[in-house]
Amino acid sequence: MTITEQVRDDRPVAAVPAPPKTPQSQPPFISWVTLAMMTTASVANLRPAPSMALYGLAAVFLYLLPAVVFLLPTALVSAELASGWTGGIYRWVSEGLSKPLGFLAVWCQFAMTIAYYPSLLAYVASTFAYVVDPRLADNGLYVAIVIVVVYWAGVLISSRGTKAVAGLSSIGLVVGTLIPGVVLVVLGLVFLGQGNASAAPMDSGHFLPPWTGLASLVLIVGNFLSYAGMEMNGVHVSSLREPGRQFPRSVFAATGLVLLIFILPALAISWVMPGEDLSLTAGVMQAFQGFFDHFHVGWLTKVVGVLLVAAALGGMLAWLAGPSKGLLMVARQEGYLPPVLQKLNKNGVQRNIMVAQGGLTTVIALLYAFIPDVSSAYWIFSVITTQIYLVVYLLMFAAAVRLRRSQPDRPRGFRVPALHLVAGVGFAASLAAMCIGFVPPEQFGGGPLWRYLLTVGGGLLVLGFLAPLAFLKFRKPHWVAPEHRESPVR
């Protein structure tokens, strides 16, 4: 999933005659199929499959619903914004709403990673346990140690500006996500083809999840985070020859591919793993172990475990410095962060921000050592991540509507048909998902409600709102980087 953008200075500058465009200066066009594949690669992965496998056939509905009300509106609205305004989410929200809200948006893109990396690395720890000792998958102390060690190793690598990281992570995405996903589905189909009964009912009566109150739908919130990042691909809309026709085509194609990659592995897991035995962090490996043991090739479980860990680590390294870089560029431009957090090391990397982020990530990671159920901790941090990121989408949808009204004549390479309806559906879905996130899922109903609300609400309040408000309140004129001091801080 992508969560950062190149942020440019949006202050007015003196008009300078633009050089005439030549065939050599015209960037090459890409096909809508290429854009669809890029979008699919940036969004789809296997990590959320276990949480949806709990619902069996109902996983299809629980993936389709947020795809229609969130995934499509996000992709379409972000395409219009990207085709009219460079600079990403900060520029969109700043011009559409206000600069403080623009900072809130780019801050939430960064802050969500503070809760995201512990949940991602908990998945890494549980997956790697199947290479070493599967019993470690539910050991909170082991998970906490892996999170801390791997995260700080990633900071060390990223601070050196390693150029090979991006290439390695791209290879890891294919080797550790697409190939294992196909293998998982094929094994599942062969398993059923041999006459084995599915662990989860597959008849039409189970297409909808059982209704036991709001708690029965809470796990759908995780799918909003699974689809998050579609807005980043909107920046490529100007690279299409006919954006008005080709971008919607690429969005619908990518949506179909993403749904297949999400739904089929989730179903395959539900065929072999009963819901009551499924771990949210190690569920993928549980399924592979179940299939491989059934086909008497259990040694392949360790091989797949290594591939999945490599893919997750590659993704972590690729995105570790991304959100903090986007935040840094806005902070230097407008003076939102103190100078100590704006410093770069000799490799031009914002190491101080990553170190501060790492301190908070370490504290969160240590909670795994004190929460008895690793799956519960994983779910809680995933919900906090989603809650913070949903703030970005609420601001984006509101800014799109405001910009259509305030700047209707601004050239846009792509215009969303019925923007108010599309953005309204996306805004309402995001708000509903945020509200549902405060309801504990029925799988974790054993703990006190106040503790769940305090953890999720406190995480959203402190990381998502209080921290950026503090920076806005206490910022000083000298926090603006020297190269941006030609006009006063606003």
GISUL-V606363 format. One record per residue. N is the residue number from 1. RES is the residue in one letter. PHI is phi in degrees with one decimal (none if undefined). PSI is psi in whole degrees, -180 to 180 (NA if undefined). D_FIRST is the distance of its C-alpha to the first C-alpha in Angstrom with 2 decimals. Layout:
<<N	RES	PHI	PSI	D_FIRST> <N	RES	PHI	PSI	D_FIRST>>
//
This chain:
<<1	M	none	129	0.00> <2	T	-88.7	142	4.41> <3	I	-141.6	31	6.94> <4	T	-149.1	161	10.21> <5	E	-141.8	157	12.92> <6	Q	-76.0	120	16.33> <7	V	-102.2	126	18.82> <8	R	-110.9	157	22.32> <9	D	-70.3	125	25.63> <10	D	-103.3	16	26.65> <11	R	-71.5	148	30.22> <12	P	-66.2	141	32.89> <13	V	-124.4	165	34.47> <14	A	-63.1	142	37.73> <15	A	-66.7	129	37.84> <16	V	-126.8	129	37.94> <17	P	-57.0	127	38.84> <18	A	-76.9	140	35.91> <19	P	-66.4	146	36.79> <20	P	-63.5	141	37.27> <21	K	-74.0	139	34.48> <22	T	-122.2	162	35.38> <23	P	-56.8	-31	34.01> <24	Q	-71.0	-31	32.97> <25	S	-87.6	-12	30.94> <26	Q	-73.8	120	29.17> <27	P	-62.9	148	25.59> <28	P	-66.8	144	25.17> <29	F	-80.1	154	23.93> <30	I	-117.3	156	21.21> <31	S	-82.4	160	21.66> <32	W	-67.2	-27	19.88> <33	V	-67.2	-43	19.17> <34	T	-61.2	-44	17.42> <35	L	-64.5	-38	15.23> <36	A	-62.9	-40	14.54> <37	M	-68.8	-39	13.57> <38	M	-60.7	-43	11.28> <39	T	-64.3	-43	9.50> <40	T	-61.0	-45	9.59> <41	A	-64.3	-31	8.35> <42	S	-82.4	-15	5.11> <43	V	-111.6	-44	4.68> <44	A	-78.1	140	7.32> <45	N	-162.8	173	8.20> <46	L	-92.5	-11	11.43> <47	R	-59.0	-40	10.96> <48	P	-79.7	-4	11.81> <49	A	-56.8	-44	14.63> <50	P	-60.6	-38	17.40> <51	S	-65.0	-32	17.22> <52	M	-85.8	-25	17.79> <53	A	-63.3	-23	20.27> <54	L	-57.4	-27	22.51> <55	Y	-96.2	-3	23.35> <56	G	61.8	-131	24.26> <57	L	-62.6	-27	24.83> <58	A	-65.1	-13	23.84> <59	A	-59.5	-31	20.17> <60	V	-60.1	-49	20.54> <61	F	-64.1	-41	21.65> <62	L	-71.8	-17	19.10> <63	Y	-89.9	-37	16.25> <64	L	-67.2	-41	18.35> <65	L	-59.1	-54	19.32> <66	P	-67.9	-23	16.08> <67	A	-65.0	-41	15.14> <68	V	-74.7	-43	18.46> <69	V	-93.2	-11	18.70> <70	F	-128.5	-52	15.22> <71	L	-60.8	-52	12.90> <72	L	-65.2	-48	15.78> <73	P	-57.7	-40	17.13> <74	T	-62.1	-47	13.94> <75	A	-64.5	-44	13.65> <76	L	-69.2	-46	17.43> <77	V	-65.8	-43	18.08> <78	S	-65.0	-31	15.58> <79	A	-65.0	-43	17.18> <80	E	-63.2	-44	20.58> <81	L	-65.8	-43	19.74> <82	A	-67.4	-31	18.20> <83	S	-80.3	-9	21.24> <84	G	-114.6	-23	23.65> <85	W	-138.8	122	22.43> <86	T	-78.9	161	20.88> <87	G	109.2	-7	19.26> <88	G	75.6	-160	16.19> <89	I	-60.0	-36	15.98> <90	Y	-64.5	-46	18.88> <91	R	-64.7	-43	21.15> <92	W	-61.7	-51	20.53> <93	V	-72.5	-35	21.26> <94	S	-62.0	-46	24.00> <95	E	-76.2	-34	25.90> <96	G	-79.9	-36	25.38> <97	L	-121.4	-75	26.14> <98	S	-169.3	162	26.98> <99	K	-67.2	-42	26.00> <100	P	-57.6	-40	25.83> <101	L	-70.0	-31	23.37> <102	G	-62.6	-41	21.39> <103	F	-65.3	-40	21.32> <104	L	-58.5	-42	20.33> <105	A	-63.8	-50	17.25> <106	V	-70.8	-30	16.12> <107	W	-65.2	-45	17.25> <108	C	-64.6	-33	15.19> <109	Q	-60.8	-36	11.98> <110	F	-78.9	-47	13.38> <111	A	-64.6	-30	15.08> <112	M	-62.3	-25	12.35> <113	T	-70.5	-22	11.31> <114	I	-62.7	-37	14.96> <115	A	-91.0	-23	14.56> <116	Y	-71.0	-44	11.01> <117	Y	-64.2	-39	12.21> <118	P	-59.4	-40	15.30> <119	S	-69.8	-39	13.71> <120	L	-63.5	-46	11.39> <121	L	-75.0	-22	14.57> <122	A	-65.6	-37	16.74> <123	Y	-63.4	-42	15.06> <124	V	-61.8	-46	15.80> <125	A	-61.9	-45	19.28> <126	S	-67.4	-36	20.09> <127	T	-67.4	-44	19.02> <128	F	-67.1	-26	21.08> <129	A	-58.9	-31	23.91> <130	Y	-73.4	-14	24.54> <131	V	-85.8	-32	25.28> <132	V	-100.6	-67	27.69> <133	D	-154.6	108	28.94> <134	P	-54.2	-24	27.26> <135	R	-66.3	-21	29.21> <136	L	-72.6	-16	27.12> <137	A	-59.6	-30	24.04> <138	D	-107.3	16	25.58> <139	N	-94.0	109	27.10> <140	G	-61.6	-38	25.74> <141	L	-65.8	-43	27.38> <142	Y	-60.5	-45	25.90> <143	V	-61.3	-44	22.35> <144	A	-61.7	-43	23.04> <145	I	-62.9	-44	24.50> <146	V	-62.7	-44	21.63> <147	I	-58.6	-49	19.11> <148	V	-64.8	-48	21.51> <149	V	-64.6	-47	22.48> <150	V	-68.5	-40	19.14> <151	Y	-62.2	-49	17.64> <152	W	-69.8	-29	20.76> <153	A	-64.8	-39	20.88> <154	G	-65.0	-39	17.47> <155	V	-60.9	-44	18.93> <156	L	-61.3	-44	22.01> <157	I	-66.7	-46	20.34> <158	S	-64.9	-35	18.18> <159	S	-68.4	-16	21.36> <160	R	-89.1	-3	23.15> <161	G	67.0	38	20.97> <162	T	-63.6	118	20.54> <163	K	-77.4	-21	19.83> <164	A	-75.9	-12	19.36> <165	V	-59.2	-46	16.13> <166	A	-60.3	-44	13.99> <167	G	-65.1	-42	16.09> <168	L	-63.5	-40	16.03> <169	S	-68.3	-34	12.28> <170	S	-65.4	-43	12.33> <171	I	-63.6	-41	15.21> <172	G	-61.5	-35	13.69> <173	L	-61.6	-44	10.87> <174	V	-71.9	-50	13.87> <175	V	-70.0	-36	16.32> <176	G	-100.2	-4	14.47> <177	T	-123.9	-59	12.44> <178	L	-67.5	-48	14.25> <179	I	-64.8	-50	17.70> <180	P	-60.0	-35	17.75> <181	G	-62.8	-45	16.46> <182	V	-64.6	-44	19.34> <183	V	-60.9	-42	21.74> <184	L	-61.2	-45	21.04> <185	V	-67.3	-43	21.79> <186	V	-62.0	-44	24.80> <187	L	-61.2	-39	26.20> <188	G	-63.5	-43	25.91> <189	L	-65.6	-41	27.78> <190	V	-65.2	-40	30.42> <191	F	-57.7	-47	30.78> <192	L	-70.0	-36	31.57> <193	G	-63.5	-23	33.66> <194	Q	-81.0	2	35.89> <195	G	92.6	7	36.89> <196	N	-73.8	144	34.99> <197	A	-79.7	143	34.25> <198	S	-72.3	140	30.76> <199	A	-66.5	-27	30.09> <200	A	-113.5	141	28.76> <201	P	-60.3	139	30.87> <202	M	-118.1	19	29.79> <203	D	-87.3	166	32.39> <204	S	-62.2	-23	31.93> <205	G	-69.7	-10	33.09> <206	H	-112.2	20	29.86> <207	F	-71.0	-31	27.50> <208	L	-100.8	142	27.24> <209	P	-66.6	148	26.46> <210	P	-63.6	135	29.68> <211	W	-92.1	111	30.38> <212	T	-126.3	31	31.46> <213	G	102.7	-179	30.50> <214	L	-57.7	-32	27.27> <215	A	-60.1	-26	26.29> <216	S	-73.1	-15	25.97> <217	L	-110.7	4	23.04> <218	V	-63.3	-36	21.16> <219	L	-64.6	-13	18.61> <220	I	-66.3	-24	17.37> <221	V	-60.1	-35	15.86> <222	G	-60.1	-27	13.17> <223	N	-70.4	-25	12.09> <224	F	-64.5	-40	11.51> <225	L	-69.4	-35	8.71> <226	S	-59.9	-36	7.46> <227	Y	-88.3	-9	7.76> <228	A	-62.4	144	6.69> <229	G	110.2	-9	5.54> <230	M	-60.3	-29	8.23> <231	E	-66.2	-24	10.60> <232	M	-67.7	-31	9.58> <233	N	-76.4	-10	10.88> <234	G	-63.9	-21	14.04> <235	V	-66.5	-17	15.29> <236	H	-90.2	4	16.23> <237	V	-63.1	-32	18.57> <238	S	-73.1	-10	21.50> <239	S	-89.0	-1	21.15> <240	L	-91.0	146	22.28> <241	R	-66.8	-41	26.04> <242	E	-129.2	80	26.30> <243	P	-55.9	-39	23.37> <244	G	-59.1	-36	25.22> <245	R	-96.5	-41	25.45> <246	Q	-79.5	-34	22.70> <247	F	-66.6	-48	19.62> <248	P	-56.7	-37	20.30> <249	R	-63.2	-44	20.95> <250	S	-67.1	-36	17.64> <251	V	-64.3	-47	15.82> <252	F	-67.0	-37	17.96> <253	A	-65.7	-45	17.59> <254	A	-63.8	-40	13.78> <255	T	-60.3	-43	14.11> <256	G	-62.3	-43	16.67> <257	L	-66.6	-43	14.81> <258	V	-61.3	-43	11.72> <259	L	-62.4	-40	14.47> <260	L	-63.1	-44	16.31> <261	I	-67.7	-33	13.65> <262	F	-79.3	-46	13.08> <263	I	-74.6	-49	16.79> <264	L	-62.3	-46	18.78> <265	P	-62.8	-36	17.62> <266	A	-61.8	-43	18.02> <267	L	-63.8	-42	21.46> <268	A	-61.0	-39	22.33> <269	I	-64.8	-41	21.78> <270	S	-68.2	-22	23.94> <271	W	-69.8	-31	26.63> <272	V	-111.0	-21	27.33> <273	M	-116.0	117	26.37> <274	P	-61.8	143	28.26> <275	G	-57.4	-37	26.28> <276	E	-70.9	-16	28.54> <277	D	-102.4	1	27.80> <278	L	-87.5	131	24.00> <279	S	-94.7	136	21.97> <280	L	-70.9	-24	18.56> <281	T	-94.0	-36	17.54> <282	A	-110.2	13	19.63> <283	G	-59.8	-38	19.84> <284	V	-62.2	-45	18.30> <285	M	-70.1	-33	20.84> <286	Q	-59.9	-42	23.54> <287	A	-66.2	-46	23.20> <288	F	-60.6	-42	23.38> <289	Q	-63.7	-41	26.33> <290	G	-62.0	-45	27.99> <291	F	-66.3	-48	27.77> <292	F	-64.7	-38	28.81> <293	D	-64.9	-39	31.66> <294	H	-63.0	-38	32.82> <295	F	-94.7	11	33.02> <296	H	60.7	37	34.60> <297	V	-131.2	48	32.02> <298	G	-58.5	-24	30.69> <299	W	-64.0	-22	30.31> <300	L	-70.1	-17	27.24> <301	T	-59.4	-41	25.33> <302	K	-66.9	-37	25.26> <303	V	-63.9	-47	24.11> <304	V	-64.0	-38	21.08> <305	G	-58.4	-43	20.40> <306	V	-63.9	-41	20.42> <307	L	-63.8	-45	18.03> <308	L	-66.0	-39	15.42> <309	V	-64.9	-42	15.97> <310	A	-61.1	-41	15.74> <311	A	-64.6	-45	12.33> <312	A	-65.4	-41	10.99> <313	L	-67.8	-38	13.09> <314	G	-62.0	-42	12.11> <315	G	-65.1	-39	8.43> <316	M	-63.3	-45	10.04> <317	L	-64.9	-38	12.52> <318	A	-64.9	-34	10.48> <319	W	-106.4	-1	8.84> <320	L	-59.2	-45	11.93> <321	A	-90.8	-8	14.01> <322	G	-64.5	-60	11.73> <323	P	-60.0	-38	11.93> <324	S	-68.0	-30	15.48> <325	K	-69.5	-42	16.46> <326	G	-61.7	-42	15.72> <327	L	-64.0	-41	17.70> <328	L	-61.0	-44	20.37> <329	M	-64.5	-40	21.08> <330	V	-68.3	-41	21.67> <331	A	-63.3	-41	23.67> <332	R	-67.7	-35	25.91> <333	Q	-70.2	-42	26.48> <334	E	-114.0	-4	27.53> <335	G	74.2	38	28.49> <336	Y	-82.1	-22	26.13> <337	L	-120.4	150	25.98> <338	P	-63.7	155	29.05> <339	P	-55.4	-32	29.86> <340	V	-63.2	-31	29.23> <341	L	-84.8	-9	25.49> <342	Q	-95.0	-6	25.55> <343	K	-69.6	146	27.12> <344	L	-111.3	150	25.70> <345	N	-84.1	-176	26.79> <346	K	-64.3	-18	28.65> <347	N	-95.2	7	25.51> <348	G	75.2	23	24.26> <349	V	-106.0	140	21.50> <350	Q	-78.8	67	21.32> <351	R	-63.1	-37	22.29> <352	N	-62.9	-39	23.99> <353	I	-65.2	-44	20.98> <354	M	-65.9	-34	19.04> <355	V	-68.1	-44	22.22> <356	A	-62.4	-42	22.63> <357	Q	-62.3	-39	19.10> <358	G	-65.6	-33	19.90> <359	G	-61.9	-45	23.08> <360	L	-67.7	-40	21.48> <361	T	-61.1	-38	18.88> <362	T	-64.3	-43	21.96> <363	V	-61.0	-45	23.85> <364	I	-63.8	-41	21.20> <365	A	-61.4	-37	20.92> <366	L	-64.9	-21	24.70> <367	L	-63.1	-27	24.65> <368	Y	-60.6	-29	23.61> <369	A	-73.7	-17	27.05> <370	F	-112.5	-11	28.80> <371	I	-95.0	117	27.05> <372	P	-56.6	-41	28.79> <373	D	-99.6	113	26.14> <374	V	-63.1	-38	22.91> <375	S	-61.4	-39	21.25> <376	S	-64.1	-44	22.37> <377	A	-62.4	-43	21.00> <378	Y	-59.2	-45	17.56> <379	W	-65.8	-43	17.66> <380	I	-60.8	-46	19.05> <381	F	-69.5	-32	16.45> <382	S	-65.5	-40	13.64> <383	V	-65.9	-43	15.79> <384	I	-59.7	-43	16.35> <385	T	-57.9	-47	12.71> <386	T	-64.3	-44	12.50> <387	Q	-58.3	-44	15.90> <388	I	-66.6	-42	15.16> <389	Y	-70.1	-30	12.12> <390	L	-64.3	-26	14.36> <391	V	-58.8	-39	16.87> <392	V	-60.5	-44	14.85> <393	Y	-72.3	-37	14.93> <394	L	-58.9	-44	18.57> <395	L	-68.5	-39	19.49> <396	M	-64.9	-46	17.80> <397	F	-64.0	-42	19.63> <398	A	-65.1	-40	22.82> <399	A	-65.4	-38	22.70> <400	A	-62.1	-44	22.38> <401	V	-64.6	-43	25.50> <402	R	-64.9	-41	27.35> <403	L	-68.4	-34	26.75> <404	R	-63.4	-33	27.99> <405	R	-81.0	-43	31.11> <406	S	-81.9	-28	31.68> <407	Q	-132.3	61	30.87> <408	P	-67.0	-26	31.57> <409	D	-94.0	-1	32.98> <410	R	-65.0	133	30.23> <411	P	-61.5	132	29.23> <412	R	-130.9	133	25.97> <413	G	-71.3	-20	24.84> <414	F	-147.7	134	23.56> <415	R	-119.7	131	24.87> <416	V	-74.9	124	23.55> <417	P	-63.6	136	26.49> <418	A	52.6	53	27.54> <419	L	-55.1	-44	25.07> <420	H	-60.1	-39	26.64> <421	L	-69.6	-48	26.19> <422	V	-62.7	-49	22.58> <423	A	-66.1	-36	21.58> <424	G	-64.4	-41	23.88> <425	V	-64.2	-44	22.30> <426	G	-63.0	-41	18.79> <427	F	-65.0	-47	20.41> <428	A	-63.5	-41	22.44> <429	A	-65.4	-42	19.65> <430	S	-64.3	-42	17.59> <431	L	-66.2	-41	20.87> <432	A	-63.8	-42	21.82> <433	A	-62.6	-39	18.64> <434	M	-63.7	-42	19.30> <435	C	-66.9	-43	22.89> <436	I	-64.9	-29	22.28> <437	G	-60.9	-19	20.09> <438	F	-85.9	-2	23.39> <439	V	-97.2	122	25.02> <440	P	-63.1	136	24.94> <441	P	-66.9	154	24.04> <442	E	-63.9	-24	27.16> <443	Q	-69.2	-18	26.01> <444	F	-124.0	42	26.29> <445	G	-84.9	3	29.40> <446	G	-76.3	-29	31.57> <447	G	-83.4	164	30.84> <448	P	-67.5	142	32.33> <449	L	-62.0	-40	30.64> <450	W	-61.7	-33	31.29> <451	R	-68.7	-41	29.34> <452	Y	-64.1	-47	26.18> <453	L	-63.2	-40	26.64> <454	L	-65.1	-40	27.47> <455	T	-69.1	-52	24.40> <456	V	-68.5	-50	21.82> <457	G	-64.6	-40	23.89> <458	G	-64.9	-41	24.73> <459	G	-61.8	-45	21.17> <460	L	-64.2	-44	20.28> <461	L	-66.2	-49	23.61> <462	V	-72.1	-53	23.74> <463	L	-75.1	-37	20.24> <464	G	-86.9	-29	19.47> <465	F	-125.6	-51	22.98> <466	L	-65.0	-41	25.72> <467	A	-61.9	-51	24.16> <468	P	-66.3	-35	23.48> <469	L	-64.0	-36	26.85> <470	A	-65.4	-43	28.56> <471	F	-63.8	-40	27.30> <472	L	-67.3	-38	28.45> <473	K	-70.4	-39	31.76> <474	F	-102.0	4	32.72> <475	R	-66.2	150	31.51> <476	K	-119.0	154	34.33> <477	P	-56.3	-35	35.28> <478	H	-76.3	-3	35.26> <479	W	-72.7	-20	31.57> <480	V	-66.5	132	30.92> <481	A	-61.6	147	30.53> <482	P	-51.5	-38	33.80> <483	E	-71.1	-8	32.44> <484	H	-116.7	18	31.55> <485	R	-94.7	15	34.81> <486	E	-71.5	-16	36.70> <487	S	-135.8	152	36.33> <488	P	-66.7	157	36.41> <489	V	-66.2	135	33.47> <490	R	-109.7	NA	33.04>>
//
